[in-house]
Amino acid sequence: MGYRILVINPGSISTKISFFKDKKQIVKRKISHNRKALSKFPSLLAQREFREKEILNLIKNEDYMMNRFDAIAARGGILKPLPGGTYRVNEKMVNYLKYETPVQHASNLAAIIAYDFSKQYDMPAYIVDPVSVDEFDEIARICGIPEIQRRSLDHPLNLKAVARKCAKELGKSYEELNLITVHLGGGISITAHRKGKMIDGNNTNDEGPFTPGRAGEVPVGALVKTAYSGKYTYEELYSSLVENGGIVAYLATNDFKEAIRRFEKREKKARLVLKAMVYQISREIYAMSAVLKGRIDAIVITGEMAHEPYIVNSIKEYISNLALVLIFPGEMEMEALTLGVLRVLKGKEKAKIYE
């Protein structure tokens, strides 16, 4: 009959919900939460019961019942660093997300809500490759200042999913391959995978190429001078780096499609900025090729910007000599969550325990 899986993926003002029967998505919905209603809650955690009721109402409106699901797949929140994989949601994980997580983020609600449902309806709940996946080689953590370590902070759910898709196309397992994966979205992640582990990659807030809203790497001397210039508060400077940098700083828009339209109209500044972003992406891919010592089975490009032919083709002009290039455009979070849970339910992978 196939396994029926409920997928829960909360955002700041919405919650994405999907029903899967094995690999087939049979329902895909986005619950847009009333901003005024959300503003009444003192914290994200306080929204839990409100969002649970909205999810249950959606399920009812789809003429479905909770007891028809075999498992729940939840977006992983900001947990302590851990290896990739599918984790059974347990009390330790939920308590960490409630009381210890260093970042209050909407994704933290996913496992908490899933755990409530799992207890109420007697079914297992899982998370898959959360943001805090950290499989870096120790050598990759060294940055030149002992008090600071490089951190793994990228898009492991999407990147590991496309790595597995690539492996399937090549007729091999993910654990057999050396891959470079490239996520092109609001954040840009470029990561090196060696035999099933993501051993290096750019922290999307601190490193790598600039993006529609993030500055990426900037010259450190000039940055320190700017920080002490008295022109900015900490909050203002930080915002200019991770929210109002990159394309929005140069072109006054973080709408990538608008930037492309201006590029196609041959606007000089738009052409220069987009060419520079492609250049920086390609340079980072070459850096990851060095991490893998040039032994690369494929380069995999994904994310919303991978729909844009100019971006993909321009990157290929720089990197096609390195390895086979495969394109999987768009984001596949809901599918990736489902596939991770299915691997456990079908006995292809053992669920990990959060300690």
C-alpha positions in Angstrom: 0.0 0.0 0.0 3.0 2.3 0.6 3.9 4.5 3.5 1.9 7.6 4.2 4.1 10.5 5.6 3.0 13.9 6.9 5.7 16.5 6.2 5.9 19.7 8.4 8.1 22.7 7.5 7.4 25.9 9.4 8.5 29.3 8.3 8.3 32.7 10.0 4.7 33.5 8.9 3.7 30.3 7.2 3.9 26.5 7.5 4.4 24.2 4.5 2.5 20.9 4.7 2.7 17.9 2.4 1.2 14.4 2.3 3.3 11.8 0.6 2.5 8.2 -0.3 6.0 6.7 -0.6 7.7 9.1 -3.0 4.5 10.5 -4.5 3.4 13.9 -3.2 -0.4 13.7 -3.0 -1.1 17.0 -1.1 1.0 20.2 -1.1 -0.2 23.2 0.9 1.1 26.3 2.5 -0.7 27.7 5.5 -0.3 31.4 5.6 -0.7 32.5 9.3 -2.3 35.7 10.2 0.4 38.2 11.1 -1.8 39.9 13.6 -2.6 36.6 15.3 1.1 35.7 15.4 2.1 39.1 16.9 0.1 38.2 20.0 2.5 35.5 21.0 5.6 36.6 23.0 7.9 34.0 21.3 8.1 31.5 18.4 7.7 28.7 20.9 4.4 30.2 22.2 3.0 29.7 18.7 3.1 25.9 19.0 -0.5 25.2 19.9 -1.8 27.8 17.4 0.1 26.2 14.5 -0.8 22.7 15.6 -4.5 23.6 15.4 -4.0 25.2 11.9 -2.2 22.0 10.7 -5.0 19.7 12.1 -7.6 21.9 10.4 -5.9 21.7 7.1 -5.7 17.9 7.4 -9.4 17.7 8.2 -10.2 20.0 5.3 -8.3 17.7 3.0 -10.7 14.9 4.2 -7.7 13.1 5.8 -7.2 11.8 9.3 -4.0 11.8 11.4 -4.3 8.1 12.1 -3.9 7.4 8.4 -0.2 8.5 8.5 2.6 6.1 9.2 5.2 8.7 10.2 5.9 12.4 10.4 8.9 14.1 8.7 9.8 17.5 10.3 12.2 20.2 9.2 15.3 20.0 11.4 15.8 23.0 13.7 18.9 24.7 15.1 20.4 21.8 17.1 23.9 21.2 18.4 26.4 20.1 15.6 25.7 16.5 14.5 26.4 14.1 11.6 24.0 14.0 8.7 21.2 11.5 8.6 17.6 10.8 9.8 17.0 11.2 13.5 14.0 10.0 15.6 12.6 13.0 17.4 12.9 12.4 21.1 12.5 14.3 24.4 16.2 15.3 24.5 15.9 16.9 21.0 12.7 18.7 21.9 14.1 20.0 25.2 17.1 21.4 23.4 15.0 23.2 20.9 12.8 24.6 23.7 15.4 25.7 26.2 19.0 25.5 24.8 19.1 26.3 21.1 21.3 29.4 20.5 19.0 30.7 17.7 15.2 31.2 17.8 14.1 30.1 14.4 10.8 29.0 13.0 12.3 25.6 12.0 12.7 24.8 15.7 9.0 24.4 15.9 8.9 21.5 13.4 10.3 18.8 15.7 8.4 20.1 18.7 5.0 20.0 16.9 5.9 16.6 15.3 6.7 15.2 18.8 3.4 16.4 20.1 1.6 14.7 17.3 3.7 11.5 17.6 2.7 11.1 21.2 -1.0 12.0 20.6 -1.4 9.7 17.6 1.2 7.0 18.4 3.4 7.3 15.3 7.1 8.0 14.9 8.4 11.4 14.1 11.8 12.2 12.4 14.0 15.0 11.2 16.4 14.7 8.3 19.8 16.5 7.8 19.1 19.6 9.9 20.9 22.9 9.4 23.3 22.0 12.2 24.8 19.0 10.3 28.6 19.2 10.8 30.8 16.7 9.1 33.8 18.9 8.6 37.3 17.5 8.6 39.2 19.0 11.6 41.6 20.7 9.2 38.7 22.6 7.7 37.9 24.3 11.0 41.2 26.1 11.3 40.9 29.8 10.1 44.1 31.5 11.4 42.8 32.8 14.7 42.7 30.2 17.5 39.7 31.9 19.2 37.6 31.5 16.0 36.7 28.3 14.2 35.1 27.9 10.8 31.6 26.5 11.2 29.4 24.2 9.0 26.3 26.3 8.2 24.8 25.8 4.8 21.9 23.8 3.2 22.5 20.1 4.1 19.0 18.9 3.6 18.8 20.0 0.0 22.5 19.4 -0.8 22.5 15.8 0.5 19.3 15.1 -1.3 20.7 16.2 -4.7 23.9 14.4 -3.9 21.9 11.2 -3.6 20.0 12.0 -6.8 23.3 12.4 -8.6 24.5 9.1 -7.2 21.4 7.4 -8.5 21.9 8.9 -12.0 25.5 7.6 -11.9 24.4 4.1 -10.8 26.4 4.4 -7.5 25.7 5.1 -3.9 26.3 8.5 -2.3 28.9 6.9 -0.1 31.0 5.9 -3.1 31.4 9.3 -4.6 33.3 12.6 -4.3 31.0 15.5 -5.2 30.8 19.3 -5.2 27.3 20.5 -4.5 26.1 24.1 -5.2 22.9 25.5 -3.8 21.9 28.8 -5.5 19.2 30.6 -3.5 18.9 33.5 -1.0 22.0 31.9 0.5 24.6 30.2 -1.7 26.3 27.1 -0.4 29.2 25.3 -2.1 30.2 22.1 -0.4 32.6 19.2 -0.8 31.3 15.7 -0.2 33.7 12.8 0.3 32.3 9.3 0.4 29.0 10.4 2.0 30.2 13.2 4.3 30.1 16.9 3.7 33.7 17.7 4.7 33.9 21.4 3.9 31.8 24.3 2.6 31.2 28.0 2.9 29.3 29.3 5.9 26.5 31.1 4.1 26.5 34.0 6.4 30.2 34.6 6.7 32.0 33.2 3.6 31.8 32.4 -0.1 30.1 34.3 -2.9 27.8 37.3 -2.4 24.1 36.5 -2.9 20.9 38.4 -3.5 21.0 39.7 0.1 24.3 38.6 1.7 27.8 40.2 1.2 29.7 36.9 1.4 33.5 37.2 2.0 34.7 40.8 2.2 38.3 42.1 2.7 38.9 41.7 6.4 41.1 44.8 6.9 38.5 47.1 5.3 35.8 45.4 7.3 37.5 46.0 10.6 38.2 49.6 9.7 34.5 50.1 8.8 33.4 48.4 12.1 35.4 51.0 14.1 34.6 54.0 11.9 31.7 55.0 14.1 29.3 55.1 11.1 27.5 51.9 12.1 26.1 50.2 15.1 26.8 46.5 15.4 23.2 45.7 14.3 23.5 48.0 11.3 26.8 46.6 10.1 25.7 43.0 10.6 22.5 43.7 8.7 24.5 45.2 5.8 26.5 41.9 5.6 23.7 39.3 5.9 20.5 41.0 4.9 21.3 44.1 2.8 24.5 43.1 1.1 25.2 41.5 -2.3 22.8 42.2 -5.1 20.4 44.4 -3.0 23.4 46.6 -2.0 24.4 47.1 -5.6 21.1 47.1 -7.4 18.6 48.1 -4.7 16.6 44.9 -5.1 16.9 41.4 -3.7 14.5 40.1 -6.3 16.8 37.9 -8.4 14.3 37.8 -11.3 14.3 41.6 -11.4 18.1 41.6 -11.5 18.0 39.2 -14.4 15.4 41.4 -16.3 17.7 44.4 -15.9 20.7 42.2 -17.1 18.7 41.2 -20.2 18.0 44.9 -20.9 21.7 45.3 -21.0 21.8 47.6 -17.9 25.6 48.0 -17.4 25.6 47.8 -13.6 23.3 44.8 -13.5 25.5 42.9 -16.0 28.6 43.6 -14.0 27.2 42.6 -10.7 25.7 39.3 -12.0 28.9 38.5 -13.8 30.8 39.1 -10.6 28.4 36.8 -8.6 28.9 34.0 -11.2 32.7 34.6 -11.0 32.7 34.2 -7.2 30.5 31.1 -7.3 32.9 29.5 -9.8 36.0 30.5 -7.8 34.5 28.8 -4.7 33.8 25.6 -6.7 37.4 25.5 -7.7 38.3 25.9 -4.0 36.2 22.8 -3.2 37.9 20.9 -6.0 41.2 21.5 -4.1 39.6 20.1 -0.9 38.9 16.9 -2.9 42.4 16.9 -4.4 40.9 17.2 -7.9 39.2 13.8 -7.6 35.6 14.7 -8.4 32.9 12.4 -9.8 30.4 15.3 -10.5 29.4 18.8 -9.7 25.7 19.2 -8.8 23.9 22.5 -9.0 20.5 23.1 -7.4 18.4 25.9 -5.9 15.9 28.4 -7.3 18.6 30.4 -9.3 19.5 27.1 -11.1 16.3 27.7 -13.2 18.1 30.7 -14.8 20.0 29.6 -18.0 22.4 32.5 -17.9 23.6 31.7 -14.4 24.0 28.0 -15.0 25.6 28.3 -18.4 28.0 31.0 -17.3 29.1 28.8 -14.3 29.6 25.9 -16.7 31.9 28.0 -18.8 34.2 28.3 -15.8 34.0 24.8 -14.3 33.0 22.2 -17.0 36.7 21.1 -17.3 36.6 19.9 -13.7 34.0 17.2 -13.9 30.5 16.2 -15.1 28.0 18.9 -14.2 24.4 18.0 -13.3 21.6 20.4 -12.7 18.6 19.8 -10.4 16.9 23.2 -10.3 14.6 24.3 -7.4 14.5 23.4 -3.8 13.3 20.0 -2.7 13.0 20.2 1.1 9.7 18.4 1.4 10.8 15.6 -0.9 14.2 15.3 0.9 12.5 15.0 4.3 10.2 12.3 2.9 13.0 10.3 1.3 15.1 10.4 4.5 12.2 9.0 6.5 11.4 6.4 3.8 15.0 5.1 3.9 14.4 4.4 7.6 10.9 2.9 7.3 12.1 0.6 4.4 15.1 -0.6 6.4 17.7 1.0 4.0 19.0 3.2 6.8 18.9 3.1 10.6 17.5 6.1 12.4 20.0 7.9 14.5 19.4 8.8 18.1 19.9 12.4 19.3 22.0 12.4 22.4 
